Amino acid sequence: MEWLLYLATGFIGGLLSGIFGVGGGIIVVPILAMLFTGLHFAPDHIMHLAVGTSLATIIANSISSTRAHHRHKNVNWTIFRHMAPAGVVGAIFATWLASHIHSDGLKLLFAIFECAIALHLFLDRRPLKHGDFSWKPGLYAFGGAVGMFSSLLGIGGGTVSVPFLIYGTRDVRTAIGTAAALGLPLSVVGTLGYAISGIGVQGLPSPSLGYVYLPAMLCIALAGFFGAPLGVKLAQRLPVHALKKCLAVLLFLLGLKMGWSLL
């Protein structure tokens, strides 16, 4: 039964990643936290395991989603080249920072972020004007911020970067495709960071690679690899803006549940 839940979680996360360009981690992390709690994993390690495992699954989702978006010519590789190096630096810093934060602290940060993203999606605010991304230091700074948040919370870069990329690219699909491509190096670096920082930590479930729980990672990555390209196809046909309202409600409930568990 456990592996079926992981497969379902991965497919849904991949599907949402392909449709909205948001990292599947906004769904995967809170569900993994609930599943790991039910499996009686050590409370001090639950969020680190959820975040590290989520980042590992995003690697497969990002490869699949980026290939699909590239075929549709939805990736701006120039913007990617400017943002990715700074994003990698931010991801390295975030994994170091996470190793010094208690599991409950990560849980609180994630709950707040989840509710904030839900509000943003529900209001569906769009930029009043568009930019041209001519100021390169701004791209570097934002790339670093995206890398830090994505690796600290295990969410993938798209959740933070899509609104910013819409501002610069003037096209929703290009923003989503570029965000998917950006998520690949960030998730690789973030996964390595959580795997390394968890080596030698006592009380981790077996089999794990640091803070990456391998059974969950393999099932979620496999299902997400098939869900992501399907999501990309659906994004070309479905009323995405209307579906955002439903996703926003789900994210708010997940964030509320995670925050409530701290009381």
WOTA-V609673 format. One record per pair of residues at least 6 apart in sequence whose C-alpha atoms are under 7 Angstrom apart, sorted by the first residue. I is the first residue (numbers start at 1). J is the second residue. D is the distance in whole Angstrom. If there is no record, write none. Layout:
I/J/D
I/J/D
This chain:
3/219/7
6/216/6
6/219/6
6/220/5
7/219/5
7/220/5
7/223/5
9/28/6
9/220/6
10/220/4
10/221/6
10/223/5
10/224/5
11/223/5
11/224/5
11/227/5
12/227/7
13/24/4
13/25/7
13/27/6
13/28/6
13/224/6
14/24/6
14/61/6
14/224/4
14/225/7
14/227/5
14/228/4
15/227/4
15/228/5
15/230/6
15/231/4
16/22/7
16/24/6
16/231/6
17/23/5
17/24/5
17/228/6
17/231/7
18/65/6
18/228/5
18/229/6
18/231/4
18/232/4
19/231/4
19/232/5
19/234/6
19/235/5
20/176/7
21/158/5
21/162/7
21/176/5
21/177/7
21/179/7
21/180/6
22/158/4
22/159/4
23/155/5
23/156/4
23/157/6
23/158/5
23/159/6
24/58/7
24/155/6
24/156/7
25/54/6
25/154/6
25/155/4
25/156/6
26/114/7
26/155/5
28/54/6
29/50/5
29/51/6
29/54/6
29/154/7
30/254/7
30/258/7
32/50/5
33/46/6
33/47/6
33/50/6
36/46/6
41/205/7
42/203/6
44/102/7
44/103/5
45/103/6
46/103/7
47/103/5
47/106/6
47/107/6
48/103/6
48/211/6
49/211/5
49/212/6
49/213/6
51/153/6
51/154/4
52/154/7
52/191/6
52/194/5
52/211/5
52/212/5
53/211/7
53/212/4
53/213/6
53/217/6
54/154/6
55/154/5
55/187/5
55/190/6
55/191/5
56/187/7
56/191/5
56/217/6
57/217/6
57/220/6
57/221/5
58/156/7
58/187/6
59/184/6
59/187/6
59/188/6
60/221/6
60/225/6
61/221/7
61/224/6
61/225/5
61/228/6
62/180/6
62/181/6
62/183/6
62/184/5
63/184/7
64/225/6
64/228/6
64/229/6
65/180/6
65/228/5
65/229/6
66/177/6
66/180/6
66/181/5
68/229/6
68/232/7
69/75/6
69/177/5
74/173/6
74/174/4
74/177/5
74/178/7
75/174/6
75/177/5
75/178/4
76/174/7
76/178/6
80/178/7
80/182/6
82/139/6
82/140/6
83/139/6
83/140/5
83/143/4
84/143/6
84/182/6
86/140/6
86/143/5
86/144/5
87/143/5
87/144/4
87/145/7
87/146/6
87/147/4
87/186/6
88/147/6
88/185/7
88/186/6
88/189/7
89/144/6
90/144/5
90/145/6
90/147/5
90/148/4
91/147/5
91/148/5
91/151/5
91/186/6
91/189/6
91/190/6
92/189/7
92/190/7
92/193/7
93/148/7
94/148/5
94/151/6
94/152/5
95/151/6
95/152/6
95/190/6
95/193/5
95/194/6
98/152/6
99/197/7
107/258/7
108/259/6
110/153/6
111/255/4
111/256/7
111/258/6
111/259/5
112/255/7
114/251/6
114/252/6
114/255/5
115/251/7
115/252/5
115/255/6
118/248/4
118/249/7
118/251/6
118/252/5
119/248/7
121/244/6
121/245/7
121/248/6
122/244/7
122/245/5
122/248/5
127/167/6
130/167/5
130/168/6
130/170/6
131/167/6
131/168/5
132/168/5
133/168/6
146/157/6
146/160/6
146/161/6
147/157/7
147/186/6
150/156/5
150/157/5
151/190/5
156/183/5
156/187/7
157/179/6
157/182/7
157/183/5
158/179/5
158/180/6
158/183/7
161/179/6
162/175/6
162/176/6
162/179/6
165/175/5
166/172/6
166/175/5
169/175/6
194/210/6
194/211/5
195/209/6
195/210/4
195/211/5
195/212/6
196/210/6
197/210/7
198/210/4
198/211/5
199/210/5
207/213/7
207/214/6
208/214/5
